[in-house]
Each structure stands twice: as C-alpha cells, then as structure tokens.
Amino acid sequence: MTMREKFASQADPELLAQMRELAKTEGRQFQALVEEAFRDFLARKAGDRPRENVMAHFRDSVRRNAELYKRLAK
C-alpha cells in the first residue's frame, strides 16, 4: 500500500459537503476522492504544456531545417 501523508487545508463548506455525499453514494473513502481530484487536476495541468518528446522533435526539426526556414522567411 502506498504511504499517505496527512495535511490540513480549508475548503468551501458546500464543496466539502458535495464531496462527502459523493463518497458516501459511491461507497468510497473521502480521501480516495480527494486523491482522485488531485490526480485529475495535475493531469489536466500537465496537458496545458507540450509534451517534452514533442518539443524535442520540434527543436530537432528547427535545427535540421534552419536553412530552409530562412529561405521561406524571405
């Protein structure tokens, strides 16, 4: 089992109530929903940036085709 670290935070009471109700409805622990929300948030934020392998290919393309790009810019 993965180790868990306790932390304290604050949230809108209505959001907390909705999360607790959802956990109860789904038969899950509240902490499981919080962790899922963290993962979803981080995945969405990671999607806001280009993937590193895509950027590596882009940089390689710019390097390999620098002369062509200069000619096309004229």
RAVENRA-V520125 format. One line per field, one symbol per residue. ss: DSSP state (H for helix, E for strand, L for the rest). psi: psi as a letter, one per 30 degrees, with the letter a starting at -180 (. if undefined). burial: # if it has 24 or more other ideal C-beta (glycine too) atoms within 12 Angstrom, else .. A space follows every 50 residues. Layout:
BEGIN
ss=???
psi=???
burial=???
END
This chain:
BEGIN
ss=LLLLLLLLLLLLHHHHHHHHHHHHHHLLLHHHHHHHHHHHHHHHHHLLLL LHHHHHHHHHHHHHLHHHHHHHHL
psi=kkkkkklklllkeeeeeeeeeeeeefhlkefeeeeeeeeeeeeeeeffkk keeeeeeeeeeeeegeeeeeeff.
burial=..................#.............##................ ........................
END
